[in-house]
Structure formats: C-alpha cells, structure tokens
Amino acid sequence: MVGIHPVHRRMAELTFKAKEIGGYQRLPHHERLELDHCMAVNADLILKLDSLKTLAFLAHEAGDAEWQQQICARIESLETLLL
C-alpha cells in the first residue's frame, strides 16, 4: 500500500480545483496561502529526508554501521509520516 501524506493530498486537491477554475491565481486568497504552506511543508520533508539519506551514505562509506543504523531509524520514522 502506498500512503499519501495529508499535505500532498491537499496540494493535489488545490491543484485540481485551480485547474477547474482556470488557474492558481483564481483560487481564493486563503487557499493560495494554504497551498504555499503545503509546499513549504513538502520542501521541508524533502530536505530532511535527503539530508538524512546523505548522512546514511556517509556513515556507510565510513564503515560506521551503528551510526548508519541510527540514521536509517530516523529516516524510517520520518517516512512513516508519509503514510
């Protein structure tokens, strides 16, 4: 089963609505603000995951299995939020 984070679901809803009404500029102001917020949350999630995955790779390259496992546990914890 593939999960969808609530932020991603809301971004999709707002995108579909914008498409129906002729573009993002036609969304009500509060929904444009909500979309901006969703995009910021999404960017933060991506940054955190990418940073942790880079650290996990560095731990692997350094041969530090314990550090790598700790980082992978943090990645898994963050990824559970995406379900």
Biopython code that builds the backbone (N, CA, C, O; Angstrom):
import numpy as np
from Bio.PDB.StructureBuilder import StructureBuilder

atoms = [
    (1, "MET", "N", (0.841, -1.180, 0.000)),
    (1, "MET", "CA", (0.000, 0.000, 0.000)),
    (1, "MET", "C", (0.886, 1.244, 0.000)),
    (1, "MET", "O", (1.853, 1.327, 0.757)),
    (2, "VAL", "N", (0.554, 2.190, -0.840)),
    (2, "VAL", "CA", (1.272, 3.446, -0.882)),
    (2, "VAL", "C", (0.444, 4.482, -0.152)),
    (2, "VAL", "O", (-0.734, 4.674, -0.451)),
    (3, "GLY", "N", (1.063, 5.144, 0.798)),
    (3, "GLY", "CA", (0.366, 6.164, 1.551)),
    (3, "GLY", "C", (0.575, 7.542, 0.948)),
    (3, "GLY", "O", (1.526, 7.771, 0.200)),
    (4, "ILE", "N", (-0.313, 8.443, 1.278)),
    (4, "ILE", "CA", (-0.209, 9.816, 0.831)),
    (4, "ILE", "C", (-0.251, 10.707, 2.070)),
    (4, "ILE", "O", (-1.193, 10.647, 2.861)),
    (5, "HIS", "N", (0.774, 11.527, 2.227)),
    (5, "HIS", "CA", (0.816, 12.480, 3.332)),
    (5, "HIS", "C", (-0.335, 13.472, 3.167)),
    (5, "HIS", "O", (-0.640, 13.868, 2.042)),
    (6, "PRO", "N", (-0.975, 13.880, 4.254)),
    (6, "PRO", "CA", (-2.095, 14.833, 4.146)),
    (6, "PRO", "C", (-1.734, 16.116, 3.389)),
    (6, "PRO", "O", (-2.573, 16.674, 2.683)),
    (7, "VAL", "N", (-0.508, 16.577, 3.532)),
    (7, "VAL", "CA", (-0.078, 17.779, 2.815)),
    (7, "VAL", "C", (-0.089, 17.536, 1.309)),
    (7, "VAL", "O", (-0.506, 18.400, 0.538)),
    (8, "HIS", "N", (0.369, 16.359, 0.895)),
    (8, "HIS", "CA", (0.382, 16.052, -0.531)),
    (8, "HIS", "C", (-1.037, 15.909, -1.079)),
    (8, "HIS", "O", (-1.324, 16.326, -2.201)),
    (9, "ARG", "N", (-1.909, 15.322, -0.286)),
    (9, "ARG", "CA", (-3.304, 15.175, -0.707)),
    (9, "ARG", "C", (-3.940, 16.552, -0.877)),
    (9, "ARG", "O", (-4.647, 16.796, -1.855)),
    (10, "ARG", "N", (-3.689, 17.452, 0.077)),
    (10, "ARG", "CA", (-4.282, 18.792, -0.001)),
    (10, "ARG", "C", (-3.712, 19.575, -1.186)),
    (10, "ARG", "O", (-4.445, 20.303, -1.855)),
    (11, "MET", "N", (-2.419, 19.433, -1.449)),
    (11, "MET", "CA", (-1.838, 20.093, -2.622)),
    (11, "MET", "C", (-2.531, 19.608, -3.889)),
    (11, "MET", "O", (-2.816, 20.405, -4.783)),
    (12, "ALA", "N", (-2.801, 18.323, -3.972)),
    (12, "ALA", "CA", (-3.482, 17.775, -5.146)),
    (12, "ALA", "C", (-4.896, 18.340, -5.266)),
    (12, "ALA", "O", (-5.329, 18.724, -6.352)),
    (13, "GLU", "N", (-5.608, 18.387, -4.147)),
    (13, "GLU", "CA", (-6.968, 18.935, -4.168)),
    (13, "GLU", "C", (-6.973, 20.371, -4.663)),
    (13, "GLU", "O", (-7.792, 20.739, -5.504)),
    (14, "LEU", "N", (-6.062, 21.180, -4.144)),
    (14, "LEU", "CA", (-5.996, 22.581, -4.557)),
    (14, "LEU", "C", (-5.579, 22.716, -6.018)),
    (14, "LEU", "O", (-6.049, 23.610, -6.722)),
    (15, "THR", "N", (-4.702, 21.832, -6.470)),
    (15, "THR", "CA", (-4.283, 21.851, -7.872)),
    (15, "THR", "C", (-5.456, 21.504, -8.785)),
    (15, "THR", "O", (-5.671, 22.168, -9.799)),
    (16, "PHE", "N", (-6.211, 20.471, -8.434)),
    (16, "PHE", "CA", (-7.382, 20.102, -9.239)),
    (16, "PHE", "C", (-8.407, 21.241, -9.266)),
    (16, "PHE", "O", (-8.995, 21.537, -10.305)),
    (17, "LYS", "N", (-8.608, 21.869, -8.109)),
    (17, "LYS", "CA", (-9.560, 22.984, -8.050)),
    (17, "LYS", "C", (-9.083, 24.129, -8.936)),
    (17, "LYS", "O", (-9.867, 24.705, -9.689)),
    (18, "ALA", "N", (-7.793, 24.456, -8.843)),
    (18, "ALA", "CA", (-7.242, 25.539, -9.658)),
    (18, "ALA", "C", (-7.405, 25.231, -11.147)),
    (18, "ALA", "O", (-7.726, 26.113, -11.942)),
    (19, "LYS", "N", (-7.183, 23.991, -11.504)),
    (19, "LYS", "CA", (-7.318, 23.592, -12.903)),
    (19, "LYS", "C", (-8.753, 23.777, -13.388)),
    (19, "LYS", "O", (-8.982, 24.214, -14.516)),
    (20, "GLU", "N", (-9.716, 23.442, -12.530)),
    (20, "GLU", "CA", (-11.135, 23.569, -12.888)),
    (20, "GLU", "C", (-11.562, 25.025, -13.073)),
    (20, "GLU", "O", (-12.400, 25.329, -13.922)),
    (21, "ILE", "N", (-10.977, 25.927, -12.271)),
    (21, "ILE", "CA", (-11.440, 27.318, -12.293)),
    (21, "ILE", "C", (-10.554, 28.242, -13.133)),
    (21, "ILE", "O", (-10.792, 29.448, -13.193)),
    (22, "GLY", "N", (-9.536, 27.677, -13.778)),
    (22, "GLY", "CA", (-8.754, 28.480, -14.709)),
    (22, "GLY", "C", (-7.405, 28.959, -14.214)),
    (22, "GLY", "O", (-6.837, 29.888, -14.787)),
    (23, "GLY", "N", (-6.883, 28.356, -13.176)),
    (23, "GLY", "CA", (-5.532, 28.683, -12.734)),
    (23, "GLY", "C", (-5.436, 29.001, -11.253)),
    (23, "GLY", "O", (-6.430, 29.286, -10.584)),
    (24, "TYR", "N", (-4.207, 28.942, -10.768)),
    (24, "TYR", "CA", (-3.951, 29.177, -9.342)),
    (24, "TYR", "C", (-4.343, 30.586, -8.917)),
    (24, "TYR", "O", (-4.783, 30.799, -7.787)),
    (25, "GLN", "N", (-4.181, 31.549, -9.825)),
    (25, "GLN", "CA", (-4.490, 32.933, -9.484)),
    (25, "GLN", "C", (-5.966, 33.135, -9.176)),
    (25, "GLN", "O", (-6.348, 34.135, -8.568)),
    (26, "ARG", "N", (-6.795, 32.184, -9.595)),
    (26, "ARG", "CA", (-8.238, 32.288, -9.345)),
    (26, "ARG", "C", (-8.667, 31.612, -8.044)),
    (26, "ARG", "O", (-9.826, 31.709, -7.639)),
    (27, "LEU", "N", (-7.740, 30.939, -7.402)),
    (27, "LEU", "CA", (-8.072, 30.376, -6.092)),
    (27, "LEU", "C", (-8.293, 31.517, -5.108)),
    (27, "LEU", "O", (-7.658, 32.566, -5.217)),
    (28, "PRO", "N", (-9.192, 31.315, -4.145)),
    (28, "PRO", "CA", (-9.345, 32.333, -3.099)),
    (28, "PRO", "C", (-8.013, 32.526, -2.368)),
    (28, "PRO", "O", (-7.194, 31.611, -2.285)),
    (29, "HIS", "N", (-7.821, 33.720, -1.849)),
    (29, "HIS", "CA", (-6.562, 34.066, -1.192)),
    (29, "HIS", "C", (-6.178, 33.044, -0.110)),
    (29, "HIS", "O", (-5.023, 32.625, -0.031)),
    (30, "HIS", "N", (-7.148, 32.648, 0.716)),
    (30, "HIS", "CA", (-6.832, 31.721, 1.812)),
    (30, "HIS", "C", (-6.357, 30.365, 1.272)),
    (30, "HIS", "O", (-5.539, 29.703, 1.911)),
    (31, "GLU", "N", (-6.858, 29.948, 0.112)),
    (31, "GLU", "CA", (-6.408, 28.681, -0.459)),
    (31, "GLU", "C", (-5.029, 28.813, -1.102)),
    (31, "GLU", "O", (-4.253, 27.858, -1.093)),
    (32, "ARG", "N", (-4.719, 29.971, -1.652)),
    (32, "ARG", "CA", (-3.359, 30.188, -2.158)),
    (32, "ARG", "C", (-2.359, 30.175, -1.004)),
    (32, "ARG", "O", (-1.257, 29.641, -1.133)),
    (33, "LEU", "N", (-2.754, 30.768, 0.128)),
    (33, "LEU", "CA", (-1.892, 30.725, 1.312)),
    (33, "LEU", "C", (-1.728, 29.294, 1.812)),
    (33, "LEU", "O", (-0.636, 28.888, 2.210)),
    (34, "GLU", "N", (-2.808, 28.544, 1.788)),
    (34, "GLU", "CA", (-2.758, 27.138, 2.212)),
    (34, "GLU", "C", (-1.843, 26.335, 1.290)),
    (34, "GLU", "O", (-1.076, 25.492, 1.756)),
    (35, "LEU", "N", (-1.920, 26.594, -0.008)),
    (35, "LEU", "CA", (-1.053, 25.915, -0.961)),
    (35, "LEU", "C", (0.409, 26.268, -0.702)),
    (35, "LEU", "O", (1.275, 25.395, -0.744)),
    (36, "ASP", "N", (0.683, 27.532, -0.438)),
    (36, "ASP", "CA", (2.055, 27.938, -0.098)),
    (36, "ASP", "C", (2.551, 27.205, 1.140)),
    (36, "ASP", "O", (3.699, 26.765, 1.195)),
    (37, "HIS", "N", (1.678, 27.079, 2.132)),
    (37, "HIS", "CA", (2.049, 26.360, 3.358)),
    (37, "HIS", "C", (2.340, 24.889, 3.054)),
    (37, "HIS", "O", (3.335, 24.340, 3.526)),
    (38, "CYS", "N", (1.475, 24.259, 2.271)),
    (38, "CYS", "CA", (1.681, 22.854, 1.903)),
    (38, "CYS", "C", (3.004, 22.670, 1.166)),
    (38, "CYS", "O", (3.730, 21.707, 1.411)),
    (39, "MET", "N", (3.308, 23.591, 0.272)),
    (39, "MET", "CA", (4.550, 23.490, -0.479)),
    (39, "MET", "C", (5.761, 23.651, 0.439)),
    (39, "MET", "O", (6.778, 22.985, 0.243)),
    (40, "ALA", "N", (5.662, 24.525, 1.433)),
    (40, "ALA", "CA", (6.757, 24.708, 2.381)),
    (40, "ALA", "C", (6.959, 23.458, 3.233)),
    (40, "ALA", "O", (8.096, 23.054, 3.477)),
    (41, "VAL", "N", (5.870, 22.844, 3.685)),
    (41, "VAL", "CA", (5.956, 21.608, 4.468)),
    (41, "VAL", "C", (6.564, 20.500, 3.613)),
    (41, "VAL", "O", (7.410, 19.741, 4.085)),
    (42, "ASN", "N", (6.134, 20.409, 2.358)),
    (42, "ASN", "CA", (6.681, 19.414, 1.448)),
    (42, "ASN", "C", (8.183, 19.621, 1.257)),
    (42, "ASN", "O", (8.956, 18.665, 1.327)),
    (43, "ALA", "N", (8.592, 20.847, 1.018)),
    (43, "ALA", "CA", (10.016, 21.139, 0.823)),
    (43, "ALA", "C", (10.829, 20.767, 2.060)),
    (43, "ALA", "O", (11.938, 20.247, 1.946)),
    (44, "ASP", "N", (10.279, 21.033, 3.233)),
    (44, "ASP", "CA", (10.964, 20.682, 4.478)),
    (44, "ASP", "C", (11.120, 19.168, 4.617)),
    (44, "ASP", "O", (12.180, 18.684, 5.014)),
    (45, "LEU", "N", (10.064, 18.422, 4.291)),
    (45, "LEU", "CA", (10.140, 16.959, 4.340)),
    (45, "LEU", "C", (11.219, 16.438, 3.395)),
    (45, "LEU", "O", (12.007, 15.568, 3.765)),
    (46, "ILE", "N", (11.251, 16.971, 2.179)),
    (46, "ILE", "CA", (12.240, 16.541, 1.186)),
    (46, "ILE", "C", (13.648, 16.856, 1.674)),
    (46, "ILE", "O", (14.542, 16.015, 1.582)),
    (47, "LEU", "N", (13.848, 18.060, 2.190)),
    (47, "LEU", "CA", (15.173, 18.461, 2.682)),
    (47, "LEU", "C", (15.644, 17.544, 3.807)),
    (47, "LEU", "O", (16.793, 17.105, 3.815)),
    (48, "LYS", "N", (14.759, 17.260, 4.749)),
    (48, "LYS", "CA", (15.125, 16.381, 5.868)),
    (48, "LYS", "C", (15.478, 14.976, 5.378)),
    (48, "LYS", "O", (16.498, 14.410, 5.772)),
    (49, "LEU", "N", (14.625, 14.422, 4.515)),
    (49, "LEU", "CA", (14.886, 13.068, 4.018)),
    (49, "LEU", "C", (16.177, 13.004, 3.206)),
    (49, "LEU", "O", (16.982, 12.089, 3.385)),
    (50, "ASP", "N", (16.374, 13.969, 2.320)),
    (50, "ASP", "CA", (17.588, 13.967, 1.509)),
    (50, "ASP", "C", (18.842, 14.117, 2.372)),
    (50, "ASP", "O", (19.859, 13.468, 2.124)),
    (51, "SER", "N", (18.758, 14.975, 3.381)),
    (51, "SER", "CA", (19.906, 15.169, 4.273)),
    (51, "SER", "C", (20.229, 13.890, 5.041)),
    (51, "SER", "O", (21.392, 13.504, 5.156)),
    (52, "LEU", "N", (19.198, 13.241, 5.561)),
    (52, "LEU", "CA", (19.417, 12.002, 6.304)),
    (52, "LEU", "C", (19.955, 10.895, 5.407)),
    (52, "LEU", "O", (20.810, 10.116, 5.828)),
    (53, "LYS", "N", (19.465, 10.819, 4.184)),
    (53, "LYS", "CA", (19.950, 9.791, 3.266)),
    (53, "LYS", "C", (21.406, 10.045, 2.881)),
    (53, "LYS", "O", (22.172, 9.099, 2.696)),
    (54, "THR", "N", (21.786, 11.296, 2.762)),
    (54, "THR", "CA", (23.189, 11.624, 2.504)),
    (54, "THR", "C", (24.053, 11.223, 3.695)),
    (54, "THR", "O", (25.131, 10.655, 3.520)),
    (55, "LEU", "N", (23.581, 11.516, 4.904)),
    (55, "LEU", "CA", (24.321, 11.110, 6.096)),
    (55, "LEU", "C", (24.441, 9.594, 6.197)),
    (55, "LEU", "O", (25.492, 9.076, 6.574)),
    (56, "ALA", "N", (23.374, 8.888, 5.864)),
    (56, "ALA", "CA", (23.407, 7.422, 5.910)),
    (56, "ALA", "C", (24.455, 6.886, 4.931)),
    (56, "ALA", "O", (25.173, 5.935, 5.241)),
    (57, "PHE", "N", (24.537, 7.495, 3.762)),
    (57, "PHE", "CA", (25.544, 7.085, 2.791)),
    (57, "PHE", "C", (26.949, 7.353, 3.323)),
    (57, "PHE", "O", (27.846, 6.522, 3.176)),
    (58, "LEU", "N", (27.132, 8.515, 3.940)),
    (58, "LEU", "CA", (28.440, 8.836, 4.509)),
    (58, "LEU", "C", (28.811, 7.862, 5.628)),
    (58, "LEU", "O", (29.964, 7.443, 5.735)),
    (59, "ALA", "N", (27.839, 7.508, 6.454)),
    (59, "ALA", "CA", (28.086, 6.538, 7.523)),
    (59, "ALA", "C", (28.477, 5.193, 6.922)),
    (59, "ALA", "O", (29.381, 4.523, 7.420)),
    (60, "HIS", "N", (27.801, 4.807, 5.861)),
    (60, "HIS", "CA", (28.128, 3.555, 5.170)),
    (60, "HIS", "C", (29.551, 3.608, 4.625)),
    (60, "HIS", "O", (30.332, 2.678, 4.822)),
    (61, "GLU", "N", (29.882, 4.695, 3.941)),
    (61, "GLU", "CA", (31.217, 4.845, 3.361)),
    (61, "GLU", "C", (32.301, 4.862, 4.439)),
    (61, "GLU", "O", (33.422, 4.407, 4.210)),
    (62, "ALA", "N", (31.955, 5.394, 5.622)),
    (62, "ALA", "CA", (32.909, 5.442, 6.730)),
    (62, "ALA", "C", (33.009, 4.105, 7.461)),
    (62, "ALA", "O", (33.879, 3.916, 8.312)),
    (63, "GLY", "N", (32.111, 3.179, 7.122)),
    (63, "GLY", "CA", (32.125, 1.874, 7.763)),
    (63, "GLY", "C", (31.548, 1.888, 9.172)),
    (63, "GLY", "O", (31.823, 0.987, 9.963)),
    (64, "ASP", "N", (30.750, 2.905, 9.492)),
    (64, "ASP", "CA", (30.169, 3.040, 10.830)),
    (64, "ASP", "C", (28.732, 2.521, 10.808)),
    (64, "ASP", "O", (27.783, 3.283, 10.624)),
    (65, "ALA", "N", (28.594, 1.216, 11.000)),
    (65, "ALA", "CA", (27.287, 0.561, 10.907)),
    (65, "ALA", "C", (26.314, 1.057, 11.974)),
    (65, "ALA", "O", (25.120, 1.190, 11.706)),
    (66, "GLU", "N", (26.806, 1.329, 13.168)),
    (66, "GLU", "CA", (25.919, 1.792, 14.245)),
    (66, "GLU", "C", (25.331, 3.164, 13.898)),
    (66, "GLU", "O", (24.132, 3.393, 14.053)),
    (67, "TRP", "N", (26.191, 4.067, 13.428)),
    (67, "TRP", "CA", (25.728, 5.394, 13.038)),
    (67, "TRP", "C", (24.730, 5.282, 11.884)),
    (67, "TRP", "O", (23.700, 5.956, 11.871)),
    (68, "GLN", "N", (25.050, 4.428, 10.925)),
    (68, "GLN", "CA", (24.163, 4.239, 9.779)),
    (68, "GLN", "C", (22.798, 3.721, 10.236)),
    (68, "GLN", "O", (21.771, 4.183, 9.739)),
    (69, "GLN", "N", (22.771, 2.780, 11.164)),
    (69, "GLN", "CA", (21.505, 2.245, 11.664)),
    (69, "GLN", "C", (20.695, 3.324, 12.376)),
    (69, "GLN", "O", (19.473, 3.383, 12.240)),
    (70, "GLN", "N", (21.383, 4.178, 13.136)),
    (70, "GLN", "CA", (20.691, 5.275, 13.823)),
    (70, "GLN", "C", (20.043, 6.223, 12.805)),
    (70, "GLN", "O", (18.900, 6.649, 12.971)),
    (71, "ILE", "N", (20.785, 6.534, 11.775)),
    (71, "ILE", "CA", (20.261, 7.440, 10.750)),
    (71, "ILE", "C", (19.103, 6.781, 10.008)),
    (71, "ILE", "O", (18.084, 7.422, 9.750)),
    (72, "CYS", "N", (19.255, 5.516, 9.667)),
    (72, "CYS", "CA", (18.189, 4.800, 8.964)),
    (72, "CYS", "C", (16.914, 4.730, 9.811)),
    (72, "CYS", "O", (15.807, 4.786, 9.275)),
    (73, "ALA", "N", (17.068, 4.610, 11.112)),
    (73, "ALA", "CA", (15.900, 4.611, 12.006)),
    (73, "ALA", "C", (15.197, 5.964, 11.941)),
    (73, "ALA", "O", (13.967, 6.025, 11.948)),
    (74, "ARG", "N", (15.966, 7.043, 11.877)),
    (74, "ARG", "CA", (15.371, 8.382, 11.746)),
    (74, "ARG", "C", (14.670, 8.532, 10.399)),
    (74, "ARG", "O", (13.609, 9.150, 10.315)),
    (75, "ILE", "N", (15.258, 7.973, 9.353)),
    (75, "ILE", "CA", (14.637, 8.017, 8.024)),
    (75, "ILE", "C", (13.307, 7.269, 8.058)),
    (75, "ILE", "O", (12.293, 7.779, 7.583)),
    (76, "GLU", "N", (13.313, 6.078, 8.612)),
    (76, "GLU", "CA", (12.086, 5.278, 8.691)),
    (76, "GLU", "C", (11.013, 5.998, 9.494)),
    (76, "GLU", "O", (9.838, 5.979, 9.126)),
    (77, "SER", "N", (11.417, 6.634, 10.593)),
    (77, "SER", "CA", (10.478, 7.376, 11.412)),
    (77, "SER", "C", (9.837, 8.517, 10.625)),
    (77, "SER", "O", (8.630, 8.744, 10.709)),
    (78, "LEU", "N", (10.651, 9.222, 9.869)),
    (78, "LEU", "CA", (10.142, 10.316, 9.055)),
    (78, "LEU", "C", (9.263, 9.800, 7.922)),
    (78, "LEU", "O", (8.239, 10.402, 7.599)),
    (79, "GLU", "N", (9.663, 8.699, 7.328)),
    (79, "GLU", "CA", (8.887, 8.139, 6.216)),
    (79, "GLU", "C", (7.521, 7.616, 6.673)),
    (79, "GLU", "O", (6.585, 7.578, 5.874)),
    (80, "THR", "N", (7.390, 7.215, 7.933)),
    (80, "THR", "CA", (6.078, 6.767, 8.421)),
    (80, "THR", "C", (5.072, 7.924, 8.418)),
    (80, "THR", "O", (3.863, 7.702, 8.354)),
    (81, "LEU", "N", (5.584, 9.161, 8.487)),
    (81, "LEU", "CA", (4.680, 10.311, 8.415)),
    (81, "LEU", "C", (4.059, 10.449, 7.024)),
    (81, "LEU", "O", (3.037, 11.114, 6.857)),
    (82, "LEU", "N", (4.680, 9.823, 6.039)),
    (82, "LEU", "CA", (4.205, 9.938, 4.660)),
    (82, "LEU", "C", (3.060, 8.967, 4.373)),
    (82, "LEU", "O", (2.438, 9.035, 3.313)),
    (83, "LEU", "N", (2.785, 8.075, 5.303)),
    (83, "LEU", "CA", (1.717, 7.087, 5.082)),
    (83, "LEU", "C", (0.358, 7.611, 5.480)),
    (83, "LEU", "O", (-0.639, 6.901, 5.355)),
]
sb = StructureBuilder()
sb.init_structure("model")
sb.init_model(0)
sb.init_chain("A")
sb.init_seg("    ")
for serial, (resi, resn, name, xyz) in enumerate(atoms, 1):
    if name == "N":
        sb.init_residue(resn, " ", resi, " ")
    sb.init_atom(name, np.array(xyz, "f"), 0.0, 1.0, " ", f" {name:<3s}", serial, name[0])
structure = sb.get_structure()
